[in-house]
Amino acid sequence: MMQAPETADTTNFAKFQTKNPVVRRLIDRFYQRLRSIVEPLGAKSVLDAGCGEGLFAAVVARRHPDWRIVAADLDREGLRRARALLQASGIRNVHLVQLDLTRPLGRACYDAVLALECLVEIPDDDAALRQMVQVLRPGGLLLSHVPERYWRPVLPGSPGTWRHEVRHGYLEPEVKKKLEHAGAEVTAVVRTTRGTVAVAQEIRDRCKGRSLKVQAALYPLMLGAVWLERVGATWGPARAMLVEARRR
């Protein structure tokens, strides 16, 4: 992945790395939005579409052991890692499934669908969105996080592409139009991640594989970047959006 909410976020949506404060803040932002919308309705069924290594599904499952969570992805290696994570955590209410998200997923099966970094990786994103909306019950929530079309790295030499991207990102009107065609109504769009967090994340990405001492030295930098962005001490355009929509 790559960015986060206006409060904090990740620059590289590389399927959630737990020890990264920026990514942890992003995951918590997703969780709080999901809970605030879905829980008051008594909803308990969630599809994590494009779940990667299953970290977000594990967070939700751990906090809501009575919820039914299906975590789906086409990548076998990601699902293998997700299975290991769930087994190590003793989590039993997540069902892992290898799925092509552009194929039929069912109808009116879930209260919420999460698509937290996968749409830029799917060639036929329109087909995927149609399936995600159809699998929702009427009024169900689709929560998606996508990069802005014109995002760029902050530091010279940082990667200028999203992991496995087939498109560079989206414009807000484009996302709204795609969701409307899929049968959903957009209820909120929140811009995420700006310069402070982006710089910290890009520095951290460059230091991956370095010694534990170096990694430990970077940890306060990441925490500081999260805090600064949370209080508005940042700059530049937002680099991603958190999009909320309801099935009509």
DRENPA-3360 file (N, C-alpha, C; in nm, 2 decimals, always signed):
BEGIN
1 = MMQAPETA = +0.08/-0.12/+0.00/+0.00/+0.00/+0.00/+0.09/+0.12/+0.00 ~ +0.02/+0.22/+0.04/+0.11/+0.33/+0.02/+0.07/+0.46/+0.10 ~ -0.03/+0.49/+0.14/-0.07/+0.61/+0.21/-0.16/+0.58/+0.32 ~ -0.19/+0.69/+0.39/-0.28/+0.67/+0.50/-0.37/+0.78/+0.52 ~ -0.45/+0.78/+0.63/-0.55/+0.88/+0.65/-0.48/+1.01/+0.68 ~ -0.56/+1.12/+0.69/-0.50/+1.25/+0.72/-0.43/+1.25/+0.85 ~ -0.46/+1.15/+0.93/-0.39/+1.14/+1.06/-0.26/+1.07/+1.05 ~ -0.25/+0.97/+0.96/-0.13/+0.90/+0.95/-0.15/+0.79/+0.85;
9 = DTTNFAKF = -0.04/+0.74/+0.79/-0.06/+0.64/+0.70/+0.07/+0.58/+0.64 ~ +0.05/+0.48/+0.55/+0.16/+0.42/+0.49/+0.18/+0.46/+0.35 ~ +0.30/+0.46/+0.30/+0.33/+0.51/+0.17/+0.34/+0.39/+0.08 ~ +0.35/+0.27/+0.13/+0.37/+0.16/+0.05/+0.27/+0.05/+0.09 ~ +0.16/+0.04/+0.02/+0.06/-0.05/+0.07/+0.11/-0.19/+0.05 ~ +0.23/-0.22/+0.10/+0.28/-0.35/+0.08/+0.23/-0.45/+0.17 ~ +0.10/-0.46/+0.18/+0.02/-0.56/+0.25/+0.05/-0.56/+0.40 ~ +0.05/-0.45/+0.46/+0.05/-0.43/+0.61/+0.17/-0.50/+0.68;
17 = QTKNPVVR = +0.26/-0.42/+0.72/+0.37/-0.47/+0.80/+0.35/-0.43/+0.95 ~ +0.33/-0.52/+1.04/+0.28/-0.49/+1.17/+0.37/-0.40/+1.25 ~ +0.50/-0.41/+1.24/+0.59/-0.33/+1.33/+0.60/-0.18/+1.28 ~ +0.54/-0.15/+1.17/+0.55/-0.01/+1.12/+0.44/+0.07/+1.18 ~ +0.47/+0.17/+1.26/+0.37/+0.26/+1.33/+0.28/+0.32/+1.23 ~ +0.33/+0.36/+1.11/+0.24/+0.43/+1.01/+0.13/+0.33/+0.97 ~ +0.17/+0.21/+0.94/+0.08/+0.11/+0.89/-0.02/+0.07/+1.00 ~ +0.03/+0.06/+1.12/-0.06/+0.02/+1.23/-0.16/+0.13/+1.25;
25 = RLIDRFYQ = -0.12/+0.26/+1.23/-0.22/+0.37/+1.24/-0.32/+0.36/+1.13 ~ -0.28/+0.32/+1.01/-0.37/+0.31/+0.90/-0.47/+0.20/+0.93 ~ -0.42/+0.08/+0.98/-0.51/-0.03/+1.01/-0.61/+0.01/+1.11 ~ -0.57/+0.09/+1.21/-0.66/+0.13/+1.32/-0.77/+0.22/+1.26 ~ -0.73/+0.31/+1.17/-0.82/+0.40/+1.11/-0.93/+0.32/+1.03 ~ -0.89/+0.22/+0.96/-0.98/+0.14/+0.89/-1.08/+0.07/+0.98 ~ -1.02/+0.02/+1.09/-1.10/-0.06/+1.19/-1.20/+0.03/+1.25 ~ -1.16/+0.15/+1.29/-1.25/+0.24/+1.36/-1.37/+0.28/+1.27;
33 = RLRSIVEP = -1.34/+0.31/+1.14/-1.45/+0.34/+1.05/-1.54/+0.22/+1.03 ~ -1.48/+0.10/+1.01/-1.57/-0.02/+1.00/-1.66/-0.04/+1.12 ~ -1.60/-0.03/+1.24/-1.68/-0.05/+1.36/-1.78/+0.05/+1.38 ~ -1.75/+0.18/+1.35/-1.85/+0.29/+1.38/-1.97/+0.28/+1.29 ~ -1.95/+0.22/+1.17/-2.06/+0.21/+1.08/-2.14/+0.08/+1.09 ~ -2.06/-0.03/+1.10/-2.13/-0.16/+1.10/-2.18/-0.20/+1.23 ~ -2.10/-0.18/+1.34/-2.14/-0.24/+1.47/-2.28/-0.19/+1.52 ~ -2.31/-0.06/+1.50/-2.45/-0.02/+1.55/-2.56/-0.09/+1.48;
41 = LGAKSVLD = -2.54/-0.14/+1.36/-2.64/-0.21/+1.29/-2.66/-0.36/+1.33 ~ -2.57/-0.40/+1.42/-2.57/-0.54/+1.46/-2.51/-0.63/+1.36 ~ -2.44/-0.57/+1.26/-2.38/-0.65/+1.15/-2.26/-0.73/+1.20 ~ -2.24/-0.85/+1.14/-2.14/-0.94/+1.19/-2.07/-1.02/+1.08 ~ -2.09/-0.99/+0.95/-2.03/-1.07/+0.85/-1.95/-0.97/+0.76 ~ -1.82/-1.01/+0.73/-1.73/-0.92/+0.66/-1.65/-1.00/+0.56 ~ -1.64/-0.94/+0.44/-1.55/-1.00/+0.34/-1.43/-0.90/+0.32 ~ -1.31/-0.95/+0.35/-1.19/-0.88/+0.33/-1.13/-0.92/+0.19;
49 = AGCGEGLF = -1.17/-0.83/+0.09/-1.13/-0.87/-0.05/-0.99/-0.82/-0.08 ~ -0.91/-0.91/-0.13/-0.77/-0.87/-0.15/-0.70/-0.86/-0.02 ~ -0.71/-0.96/+0.06/-0.66/-0.96/+0.20/-0.51/-0.96/+0.22 ~ -0.44/-1.00/+0.11/-0.29/-1.01/+0.13/-0.25/-1.11/+0.23 ~ -0.17/-1.07/+0.33/-0.13/-1.15/+0.43/-0.22/-1.16/+0.55 ~ -0.34/-1.10/+0.54/-0.44/-1.12/+0.64/-0.43/-1.04/+0.77 ~ -0.35/-0.94/+0.77/-0.33/-0.87/+0.89/-0.46/-0.79/+0.94 ~ -0.52/-0.73/+0.85/-0.64/-0.65/+0.89/-0.75/-0.75/+0.93;
57 = AAVVARRH = -0.77/-0.86/+0.85/-0.87/-0.96/+0.89/-0.84/-1.01/+1.03 ~ -0.71/-1.03/+1.06/-0.68/-1.08/+1.20/-0.71/-0.98/+1.31 ~ -0.69/-0.85/+1.28/-0.72/-0.74/+1.37/-0.87/-0.74/+1.40 ~ -0.95/-0.75/+1.30/-1.10/-0.74/+1.32/-1.15/-0.87/+1.39 ~ -1.09/-0.98/+1.35/-1.13/-1.11/+1.41/-1.10/-1.12/+1.56 ~ -0.98/-1.07/+1.59/-0.94/-1.07/+1.73/-1.03/-0.98/+1.82 ~ -1.07/-0.87/+1.77/-1.15/-0.78/+1.84/-1.30/-0.82/+1.84 ~ -1.34/-0.90/+1.75/-1.48/-0.94/+1.73/-1.49/-1.09/+1.71;
65 = PDWRIVAA = -1.47/-1.17/+1.81/-1.47/-1.32/+1.78/-1.60/-1.38/+1.74 ~ -1.71/-1.30/+1.76/-1.84/-1.34/+1.72/-1.87/-1.31/+1.57 ~ -1.79/-1.23/+1.51/-1.81/-1.20/+1.37/-1.76/-1.31/+1.27 ~ -1.83/-1.32/+1.16/-1.79/-1.41/+1.05/-1.71/-1.34/+0.95 ~ -1.58/-1.37/+0.93/-1.49/-1.30/+0.84/-1.44/-1.39/+0.74 ~ -1.45/-1.36/+0.61/-1.39/-1.43/+0.50/-1.28/-1.34/+0.44 ~ -1.16/-1.39/+0.43/-1.05/-1.32/+0.38/-1.01/-1.38/+0.25 ~ -1.02/-1.31/+0.14/-1.00/-1.36/+0.00/-0.89/-1.29/-0.07;
73 = DLDREGLR = -0.82/-1.37/-0.15/-0.71/-1.32/-0.23/-0.68/-1.42/-0.34 ~ -0.62/-1.38/-0.45/-0.58/-1.47/-0.55/-0.44/-1.52/-0.53 ~ -0.36/-1.45/-0.45/-0.22/-1.49/-0.43/-0.20/-1.60/-0.33 ~ -0.16/-1.71/-0.37/-0.14/-1.83/-0.28/-0.04/-1.80/-0.17 ~ +0.07/-1.73/-0.20/+0.17/-1.71/-0.10/+0.12/-1.62/+0.00 ~ +0.05/-1.51/-0.03/-0.01/-1.43/+0.07/-0.11/-1.50/+0.16 ~ -0.19/-1.59/+0.10/-0.28/-1.67/+0.18/-0.21/-1.77/+0.27 ~ -0.09/-1.82/+0.23/-0.02/-1.91/+0.31/+0.03/-1.83/+0.43;
81 = RARALLQA = +0.08/-1.71/+0.41/+0.13/-1.63/+0.52/+0.01/-1.59/+0.62 ~ -0.10/-1.56/+0.56/-0.22/-1.53/+0.64/-0.26/-1.64/+0.73 ~ -0.25/-1.76/+0.67/-0.29/-1.88/+0.75/-0.19/-1.90/+0.86 ~ -0.06/-1.88/+0.84/+0.04/-1.89/+0.95/+0.01/-1.79/+1.06 ~ -0.02/-1.66/+1.01/-0.05/-1.56/+1.11/-0.17/-1.59/+1.20 ~ -0.28/-1.64/+1.14/-0.40/-1.67/+1.21/-0.38/-1.79/+1.30 ~ -0.30/-1.89/+1.26/-0.27/-2.01/+1.35/-0.19/-1.96/+1.46 ~ -0.09/-1.88/+1.44/+0.00/-1.83/+1.55/-0.08/-1.75/+1.65;
89 = SGIRNVHL = -0.18/-1.68/+1.60/-0.26/-1.59/+1.69/-0.37/-1.66/+1.76 ~ -0.40/-1.79/+1.72/-0.51/-1.86/+1.77/-0.65/-1.81/+1.73 ~ -0.65/-1.74/+1.61/-0.78/-1.69/+1.56/-0.85/-1.79/+1.48 ~ -0.98/-1.81/+1.51/-1.05/-1.92/+1.45/-1.17/-1.87/+1.37 ~ -1.20/-1.74/+1.37/-1.32/-1.70/+1.30/-1.29/-1.63/+1.17 ~ -1.18/-1.66/+1.11/-1.15/-1.61/+0.97/-1.14/-1.73/+0.88 ~ -1.21/-1.73/+0.77/-1.21/-1.83/+0.67/-1.13/-1.78/+0.55 ~ -1.01/-1.84/+0.51/-0.93/-1.80/+0.40/-0.98/-1.87/+0.27;
97 = VQLDLTRP = -0.99/-1.79/+0.17/-1.04/-1.84/+0.04/-0.95/-1.78/-0.07 ~ -0.91/-1.87/-0.17/-0.84/-1.82/-0.29/-0.95/-1.79/-0.39 ~ -0.96/-1.66/-0.43/-1.07/-1.61/-0.52/-1.02/-1.51/-0.62 ~ -1.08/-1.52/-0.74/-1.07/-1.41/-0.84/-1.18/-1.32/-0.81 ~ -1.15/-1.20/-0.77/-1.25/-1.10/-0.72/-1.34/-1.05/-0.84 ~ -1.30/-1.08/-0.96/-1.39/-1.04/-1.08/-1.49/-1.14/-1.11 ~ -1.49/-1.26/-1.05/-1.58/-1.37/-1.07/-1.69/-1.36/-0.96 ~ -1.81/-1.42/-0.99/-1.92/-1.42/-0.89/-1.87/-1.46/-0.75;
105 = LGRACYDA = -1.91/-1.38/-0.65/-1.87/-1.40/-0.51/-1.99/-1.44/-0.43 ~ -2.11/-1.44/-0.49/-2.24/-1.46/-0.42/-2.32/-1.34/-0.42 ~ -2.44/-1.35/-0.36/-2.53/-1.23/-0.36/-2.58/-1.21/-0.22 ~ -2.57/-1.08/-0.17/-2.63/-1.04/-0.05/-2.59/-1.13/+0.07 ~ -2.46/-1.15/+0.08/-2.40/-1.24/+0.18/-2.34/-1.17/+0.30 ~ -2.30/-1.05/+0.28/-2.21/-0.98/+0.38/-2.27/-0.84/+0.42 ~ -2.24/-0.80/+0.54/-2.27/-0.67/+0.59/-2.17/-0.57/+0.55 ~ -2.05/-0.61/+0.53/-1.94/-0.51/+0.49/-1.84/-0.59/+0.40;
113 = VLALECLV = -1.79/-0.51/+0.30/-1.68/-0.56/+0.22/-1.56/-0.46/+0.23 ~ -1.44/-0.51/+0.25/-1.33/-0.42/+0.26/-1.24/-0.45/+0.13 ~ -1.20/-0.34/+0.07/-1.10/-0.35/-0.04/-0.99/-0.24/-0.02 ~ -0.90/-0.28/+0.06/-0.81/-0.18/+0.12/-0.68/-0.16/+0.05 ~ -0.66/-0.22/-0.06/-0.54/-0.18/-0.14/-0.53/-0.26/-0.27 ~ -0.64/-0.32/-0.30/-0.63/-0.42/-0.41/-0.68/-0.36/-0.55 ~ -0.76/-0.26/-0.55/-0.82/-0.22/-0.68/-0.72/-0.18/-0.78 ~ -0.61/-0.11/-0.74/-0.51/-0.08/-0.85/-0.43/-0.20/-0.90;
121 = EIPDDDAA = -0.45/-0.31/-0.84/-0.38/-0.43/-0.88/-0.47/-0.52/-0.97 ~ -0.59/-0.49/-0.99/-0.69/-0.57/-1.06/-0.72/-0.51/-1.20 ~ -0.68/-0.58/-1.30/-0.70/-0.52/-1.44/-0.84/-0.48/-1.46 ~ -0.94/-0.57/-1.43/-1.08/-0.53/-1.45/-1.14/-0.49/-1.32 ~ -1.11/-0.37/-1.28/-1.16/-0.32/-1.15/-1.31/-0.30/-1.15 ~ -1.37/-0.27/-1.27/-1.51/-0.25/-1.28/-1.58/-0.38/-1.24 ~ -1.53/-0.49/-1.30/-1.59/-0.62/-1.27/-1.58/-0.66/-1.12 ~ -1.46/-0.63/-1.06/-1.44/-0.65/-0.92/-1.54/-0.57/-0.83;
129 = LRQMVQVL = -1.56/-0.45/-0.87/-1.65/-0.36/-0.79/-1.79/-0.41/-0.80 ~ -1.83/-0.46/-0.92/-1.97/-0.51/-0.93/-1.99/-0.63/-0.84 ~ -1.89/-0.72/-0.84/-1.90/-0.84/-0.75/-1.90/-0.80/-0.60 ~ -1.82/-0.70/-0.57/-1.81/-0.66/-0.43/-1.94/-0.60/-0.38 ~ -2.01/-0.52/-0.47/-2.13/-0.46/-0.43/-2.24/-0.57/-0.43 ~ -2.25/-0.66/-0.53/-2.35/-0.76/-0.53/-2.35/-0.85/-0.41 ~ -2.23/-0.87/-0.35/-2.22/-0.96/-0.24/-2.26/-0.90/-0.11 ~ -2.29/-0.76/-0.12/-2.34/-0.69/+0.00/-2.49/-0.70/+0.02;
137 = RPGGLLLS = -2.53/-0.71/+0.14/-2.68/-0.69/+0.16/-2.72/-0.55/+0.13 ~ -2.84/-0.52/+0.10/-2.89/-0.38/+0.07/-2.85/-0.29/+0.19 ~ -2.79/-0.18/+0.16/-2.74/-0.09/+0.27/-2.61/-0.13/+0.32 ~ -2.55/-0.24/+0.28/-2.42/-0.28/+0.33/-2.31/-0.19/+0.29 ~ -2.20/-0.19/+0.37/-2.09/-0.10/+0.35/-1.97/-0.16/+0.27 ~ -1.93/-0.08/+0.17/-1.80/-0.10/+0.10/-1.70/+0.00/+0.14 ~ -1.59/-0.04/+0.20/-1.49/+0.05/+0.25/-1.36/+0.02/+0.17 ~ -1.32/+0.12/+0.09/-1.20/+0.10/+0.00/-1.10/+0.21/+0.03;
145 = HVPERYWR = -0.97/+0.17/+0.01/-0.86/+0.27/+0.02/-0.78/+0.26/-0.11 ~ -0.77/+0.37/-0.18/-0.70/+0.37/-0.31/-0.61/+0.49/-0.32 ~ -0.50/+0.48/-0.40/-0.41/+0.59/-0.42/-0.47/+0.69/-0.51 ~ -0.44/+0.82/-0.49/-0.47/+0.93/-0.58/-0.40/+0.91/-0.72 ~ -0.47/+0.95/-0.82/-0.41/+0.93/-0.96/-0.27/+0.99/-0.97 ~ -0.25/+1.11/-0.92/-0.12/+1.18/-0.95/-0.03/+1.18/-0.83 ~ -0.03/+1.08/-0.75/+0.06/+1.07/-0.64/+0.20/+1.05/-0.69 ~ +0.30/+1.11/-0.62/+0.44/+1.09/-0.66/+0.52/+1.07/-0.53;
153 = PVLPGSPG = +0.63/+1.00/-0.53/+0.72/+0.99/-0.42/+0.77/+1.13/-0.38 ~ +0.81/+1.15/-0.26/+0.86/+1.28/-0.21/+1.01/+1.29/-0.23 ~ +1.08/+1.18/-0.20/+1.23/+1.18/-0.21/+1.28/+1.13/-0.34 ~ +1.38/+1.20/-0.40/+1.44/+1.15/-0.52/+1.49/+1.01/-0.51 ~ +1.46/+0.92/-0.61/+1.50/+0.79/-0.60/+1.41/+0.69/-0.54 ~ +1.30/+0.74/-0.47/+1.20/+0.65/-0.42/+1.12/+0.59/-0.53 ~ +1.07/+0.47/-0.51/+0.98/+0.40/-0.61/+0.86/+0.49/-0.65 ~ +0.84/+0.50/-0.78/+0.73/+0.59/-0.83/+0.60/+0.51/-0.86;
161 = TWRHEVRH = +0.60/+0.38/-0.83/+0.48/+0.30/-0.86/+0.43/+0.22/-0.74 ~ +0.31/+0.19/-0.75/+0.24/+0.11/-0.64/+0.28/-0.03/-0.66 ~ +0.29/-0.11/-0.55/+0.32/-0.25/-0.56/+0.22/-0.32/-0.65 ~ +0.27/-0.39/-0.76/+0.18/-0.47/-0.85/+0.07/-0.38/-0.92 ~ +0.09/-0.25/-0.93/-0.01/-0.17/-0.99/-0.03/-0.20/-1.14 ~ -0.16/-0.20/-1.18/-0.19/-0.20/-1.32/-0.24/-0.07/-1.37 ~ -0.27/+0.02/-1.27/-0.30/+0.16/-1.30/-0.24/+0.24/-1.18 ~ -0.22/+0.36/-1.20/-0.14/+0.44/-1.10/-0.23/+0.49/-0.99;
169 = GYLEPEVK = -0.36/+0.50/-1.01/-0.44/+0.55/-0.90/-0.57/+0.60/-0.96 ~ -0.65/+0.67/-0.89/-0.78/+0.72/-0.93/-0.80/+0.86/-0.89 ~ -0.90/+0.93/-0.97/-0.95/+1.06/-0.93/-1.08/+1.03/-0.86 ~ -1.12/+1.13/-0.77/-1.24/+1.11/-0.69/-1.36/+1.09/-0.78 ~ -1.38/+1.17/-0.89/-1.50/+1.16/-0.97/-1.51/+1.02/-1.04 ~ -1.39/+0.97/-1.07/-1.38/+0.84/-1.14/-1.42/+0.73/-1.04 ~ -1.37/+0.73/-0.92/-1.41/+0.63/-0.82/-1.56/+0.64/-0.80 ~ -1.62/+0.76/-0.78/-1.76/+0.77/-0.76/-1.84/+0.71/-0.88;
177 = KKLEHAGA = -1.80/+0.74/-1.00/-1.87/+0.69/-1.11/-1.86/+0.54/-1.12 ~ -1.75/+0.48/-1.09/-1.73/+0.33/-1.09/-1.83/+0.27/-0.99 ~ -1.83/+0.33/-0.87/-1.92/+0.27/-0.77/-2.06/+0.29/-0.80 ~ -2.10/+0.40/-0.86/-2.24/+0.42/-0.90/-2.28/+0.31/-1.00 ~ -2.19/+0.29/-1.10/-2.22/+0.19/-1.20/-2.23/+0.05/-1.14 ~ -2.16/+0.03/-1.03/-2.16/-0.10/-0.97/-2.28/-0.12/-0.88 ~ -2.36/-0.01/-0.86/-2.48/-0.03/-0.78/-2.46/+0.02/-0.63 ~ -2.37/+0.11/-0.61/-2.34/+0.16/-0.47/-2.35/+0.32/-0.48;
185 = EVTAVVRT = -2.37/+0.37/-0.36/-2.38/+0.52/-0.34/-2.26/+0.56/-0.25 ~ -2.18/+0.65/-0.30/-2.06/+0.69/-0.21/-2.12/+0.79/-0.11 ~ -2.08/+0.76/+0.02/-2.13/+0.84/+0.13/-2.02/+0.93/+0.19 ~ -1.89/+0.89/+0.17/-1.79/+0.97/+0.22/-1.66/+0.94/+0.15 ~ -1.57/+1.05/+0.13/-1.44/+1.03/+0.08/-1.34/+1.11/+0.17 ~ -1.25/+1.04/+0.23/-1.15/+1.11/+0.32/-1.01/+1.10/+0.26 ~ -0.95/+1.21/+0.24/-0.81/+1.22/+0.19/-0.72/+1.17/+0.29 ~ -0.61/+1.09/+0.25/-0.52/+1.04/+0.34/-0.37/+1.06/+0.30;
193 = TRGTVAVA = -0.29/+1.05/+0.40/-0.14/+1.07/+0.38/-0.08/+1.18/+0.30 ~ -0.01/+1.26/+0.37/+0.06/+1.37/+0.31/+0.21/+1.36/+0.33 ~ +0.28/+1.47/+0.32/+0.42/+1.47/+0.31/+0.50/+1.42/+0.43 ~ +0.46/+1.45/+0.55/+0.54/+1.41/+0.67/+0.55/+1.26/+0.67 ~ +0.44/+1.19/+0.67/+0.44/+1.05/+0.67/+0.50/+0.98/+0.55 ~ +0.48/+1.05/+0.43/+0.54/+0.99/+0.31/+0.69/+0.99/+0.32 ~ +0.75/+1.10/+0.37/+0.90/+1.10/+0.38/+0.95/+0.99/+0.48 ~ +0.88/+0.98/+0.59/+0.93/+0.88/+0.69/+0.92/+0.74/+0.64;
201 = QEIRDRCK = +0.81/+0.72/+0.57/+0.79/+0.58/+0.51/+0.89/+0.55/+0.40 ~ +0.92/+0.65/+0.32/+1.02/+0.63/+0.21/+1.16/+0.60/+0.27 ~ +1.19/+0.67/+0.37/+1.32/+0.65/+0.44/+1.32/+0.51/+0.50 ~ +1.22/+0.47/+0.56/+1.21/+0.33/+0.62/+1.22/+0.22/+0.51 ~ +1.15/+0.25/+0.40/+1.16/+0.15/+0.29/+1.30/+0.13/+0.24 ~ +1.38/+0.24/+0.23/+1.52/+0.23/+0.19/+1.61/+0.15/+0.28 ~ +1.56/+0.15/+0.41/+1.65/+0.08/+0.51/+1.60/-0.06/+0.54 ~ +1.51/-0.11/+0.46/+1.47/-0.25/+0.49/+1.59/-0.35/+0.46;
209 = GRSLKVQA = +1.60/-0.45/+0.54/+1.71/-0.54/+0.53/+1.84/-0.49/+0.60 ~ +1.83/-0.37/+0.66/+1.95/-0.32/+0.74/+1.95/-0.39/+0.87 ~ +2.05/-0.36/+0.95/+2.06/-0.42/+1.09/+1.94/-0.38/+1.18 ~ +1.93/-0.46/+1.28/+1.82/-0.43/+1.38/+1.85/-0.29/+1.45 ~ +1.97/-0.25/+1.46/+2.01/-0.13/+1.52/+1.96/-0.01/+1.44 ~ +1.97/-0.02/+1.31/+1.92/+0.08/+1.22/+1.77/+0.08/+1.22 ~ +1.71/-0.04/+1.22/+1.56/-0.04/+1.23/+1.51/+0.02/+1.35 ~ +1.58/-0.01/+1.47/+1.53/+0.05/+1.59/+1.55/+0.20/+1.59;
217 = ALYPLMLG = +1.65/+0.25/+1.53/+1.67/+0.40/+1.53/+1.57/+0.47/+1.44 ~ +1.51/+0.40/+1.35/+1.41/+0.46/+1.26/+1.27/+0.46/+1.33 ~ +1.25/+0.38/+1.43/+1.12/+0.36/+1.50/+1.07/+0.50/+1.55 ~ +1.15/+0.57/+1.63/+1.10/+0.70/+1.67/+1.07/+0.80/+1.56 ~ +1.14/+0.79/+1.45/+1.11/+0.87/+1.33/+0.97/+0.84/+1.28 ~ +0.93/+0.72/+1.28/+0.80/+0.68/+1.23/+0.69/+0.73/+1.33 ~ +0.72/+0.71/+1.46/+0.62/+0.75/+1.56/+0.60/+0.90/+1.55 ~ +0.71/+0.97/+1.53/+0.70/+1.12/+1.52/+0.63/+1.17/+1.40;
225 = AVWLERVG = +0.65/+1.10/+1.29/+0.58/+1.13/+1.16/+0.43/+1.11/+1.18 ~ +0.39/+1.00/+1.24/+0.25/+0.98/+1.27/+0.19/+1.09/+1.35 ~ +0.26/+1.13/+1.46/+0.21/+1.23/+1.55/+0.19/+1.36/+1.48 ~ +0.30/+1.40/+1.40/+0.30/+1.53/+1.33/+0.18/+1.54/+1.23 ~ +0.16/+1.43/+1.16/+0.05/+1.43/+1.06/-0.08/+1.44/+1.13 ~ -0.09/+1.37/+1.24/-0.22/+1.37/+1.32/-0.26/+1.51/+1.36 ~ -0.16/+1.59/+1.40/-0.19/+1.73/+1.45/-0.18/+1.83/+1.33 ~ -0.16/+1.78/+1.21/-0.17/+1.87/+1.09/-0.04/+1.93/+1.05;
233 = ATWGPARA = +0.07/+1.89/+1.11/+0.20/+1.95/+1.08/+0.26/+1.87/+0.96 ~ +0.21/+1.90/+0.84/+0.25/+1.83/+0.72/+0.23/+1.92/+0.60 ~ +0.25/+1.87/+0.48/+0.24/+1.95/+0.36/+0.21/+1.87/+0.24 ~ +0.18/+1.93/+0.13/+0.15/+1.86/+0.01/+0.01/+1.80/+0.00 ~ -0.02/+1.76/-0.12/-0.15/+1.70/-0.15/-0.16/+1.56/-0.08 ~ -0.28/+1.52/-0.05/-0.31/+1.39/-0.01/-0.27/+1.29/-0.11 ~ -0.23/+1.17/-0.07/-0.18/+1.07/-0.17/-0.27/+0.95/-0.18 ~ -0.38/+0.95/-0.11/-0.47/+0.84/-0.12/-0.61/+0.88/-0.07;
241 = MLVEARRR = -0.71/+0.80/-0.09/-0.84/+0.83/-0.04/-0.90/+0.71/+0.03 ~ -0.98/+0.73/+0.13/-1.06/+0.63/+0.20/-1.20/+0.65/+0.15 ~ -1.26/+0.56/+0.08/-1.39/+0.58/+0.02/-1.49/+0.49/+0.09 ~ -1.60/+0.55/+0.13/-1.71/+0.47/+0.19/-1.83/+0.47/+0.10 ~ -1.89/+0.36/+0.07/-2.01/+0.35/-0.01/-2.11/+0.25/+0.05 ~ -2.24/+0.27/+0.01/-2.34/+0.17/+0.05/-2.41/+0.11/-0.07 ~ -2.44/-0.02/-0.06/-2.52/-0.08/-0.17/-2.66/-0.02/-0.17 ~ -2.70/+0.02/-0.29/-2.84/+0.07/-0.30/-2.94/-0.03/-0.29;
% end
